[in-house]
Amino acid sequence: MHGPATAGWLLVALCAVSGGLCLLRTRSGVAEQRGSAGGEALMGFGMAAMAVPAAVLTPPRWIWLVYGVVFGGAALHALLPARGRMRGRRHPHRSHHLLGMLAMVYMAGAMAAAPSGAHTAHAAGGAGGAPLLTGALLVYFTGYVLWAGSRLVPLPAGAAGAAGAAGVAGARGPTGLWGWGDRPELAFACRLSMGVAMLAMLLTI
């Protein structure tokens, strides 16, 4: 995950800001929103730590094993609600959240299995990983980024007014002034930025 310093720090900033916004979304009055926001904040900060340039920090191999355990546990936590939703209404965000956690486990495993010095080789795309799996993840996250970006396209006047009314209603809920965290465009913006960051990191595998 460790590429050129400038690109690495930009990626760190993108992931850290996304994680911070997801943390703010945990103040939502909607339980489902709070649960997904917490997991997405964990992924954002984890990706930020992964993206730190190797010239600044080269973590020991066991750190990647810790990453695998942490995000593997987060994936299991996301799997149970996702399976429950499959028996009822469709809930694509849970499935996306689960796949993102599994992608983090995969990248951590690739780093742990890489030979010594492979962190620097990531700058030239010389690290390990299963090409087919990496390619499948790249295709998925590319599609997701395009889809999430399309959801952020400005709405027609009538739809925008309805969305604004929903945001005001949320602000009057139990979260008070933090009701803006319920707005769907904020969630899409967080997921879009993390999807872009995930693509950049997968390209270095």
N, C-alpha and C positions, 0 to 999 in steps of 0.2 A: 504494500500500500504506500510505500515511501518513494515518492517521485521527486522531481526538481523542487527546490526550496520554495520558490514563489508559488507554483501551482499547489504545492502541499499546504502552505499556509492559507491560501484561498479556500481550499477544501476544508481545512480545519475550521475556518471562520464560518463557512456555509453550514457545516454540520452543527457547530456549537450554537449558532443563532437558531437553527431549526429546533435543536433540543430545548433551548430556552423558551421558544414560543410554545412548544408542546408542554413544557412545565406549567406555563401560564394557563394552558387549556385544562389543566387538572383542577382549576378552580370552577369549572363548569358545574351547573346545577343538574346536568344530565349524567346519570351514573355510567351509561355506556360510553359517553364522551370522555369521562374521567379515566375509565379503565384503559381505553385505547391510547389516550394521550400520555399516560404514564409509561407504557411500553415503547411508544414512539420517542419519548424523551430519552429513555435508556439507549435506544438504538442511535439517536442523534449524537449523544455524548460519546458513545462507544466508537462510532465512526470518526468523530473528531480526534479521539485519542489514537486510532489506527492511522490517521492521515498525517500525524506529526512527522516532518521530514527526518530521514535517517541521520542527517548531519547533526541534528539536535538531540535525538534520542533513538537509540537502537535497543529495544527491550529484549530481555532474555527469552529463550524459547518457552519457558514455563508460563510466561504471561499469555501466550496464545492459547495454551491449554485452559487457563483460567477464563479467557474470553469464550472458549468453546463451551465450558460448563455453564457460565452465566447466561449466554444467549440460548444454549440448549434448554436450560430451565425456563427461560422466558418463552421459548417456542412451545414447550409442553403446556405452560400456563395459557398460552393463546389457543392451543389446539382444543382444549376441552370446551370453551365457549363456542369455538368455530364448529365443532362437531354437533353441539347442541342446536346451533342455528340451522344446520343443514336439514334437520328434521322439521324445521319451521320455515320462516321466511328467509329469503336469501340475504346474506350479509357479506358483501364483497370486501369490506374494509378489514374484517377479521381475517379473511383468507390472505389478503395482501400483507397484513401485519405478520402472520405466521410465516409466509414465504420470505419476508424481509429478515426475520430472525434466523431462519434456516440458512439464508445467504450469508449472514454474519458468521454462523457456525462454520460454513464451508470456507469462507475466506480465512478465518482463524486457523482452521485445520490445514489449509494450504500453506500458511506462513509457518506453522509449527513443523510441517513435514519438509519444508524447503531446506536445502543444504545451507551450511554456514556461509554468510555473505550474500544470501539471496535478497536481503532487504535492499541492498544497493542495486541489485540487478533489476528490481521492480521498476526503476526509472527507465530502463530500456525494454521493459516488457519481458524480462527473462525469468520470471518466477514460475512456480509450478501450478498445479491445478488440473482438473480434468477438462480438456477442451470442449467436449460435448456439453457437459454441465455448465461450464462457463458461458458457452454460446447460448444455451437455453435461457439462462438467467439474463443475459444481455438482451435477448429478444423480448423477454417478458418486461423487463424494466424500461426498455425503450418504448414499448407499447403503452405501459402505464404512464410514463412521463407525458407522452402525446395526449393520452386520454385526460389526465389530470390537468394538463395545460389548457385543453379545450374547455374544461369546466370553469376555468377562471376568465374566459372571454366575457366581456361586459354583457349583462343581460339586457333585454328590451326594457323599456321604461316601466311597463306594467309589472313584469316579473321582478325588476329591481326594487320597485316599491313594496311588493309583497315580502321580498327578502329583508328589506330594511325594517318592515313592521315586525317580522319574526325576530330580528335582532333586538329591537326595542323591547319586545315581550320578554325575551330572554334576560335582558338587563334588569327587568323588574322582578325576576325570580330570586331564588335564594342566594345567587352569586352577587347581587347588587351591581356595582359598577363593573364587575368582572364578567357581566353577561355577554360581552362581545366575544368571549371565548367559545360561545355556542355557535357562532356564525360558521356555516359550512365552508365559506371561501377561505377562512383561516386554516381549517383542517386540510383543505386541498393544497393550499400554499405550502404548508409544512411537509406534506407527503410528496409534493412535486419537487421541492428542494432536496429532500432526502433521496428521492428516486434519481435525480441528476447526480448526486454525490455517489450513490451506489453504482451507477454506470461508470463514473470515472474510476472508482476503485476496482471494479471488475475488469476494466480494460488493462489494469496493471498485473492481473493474475497470469 
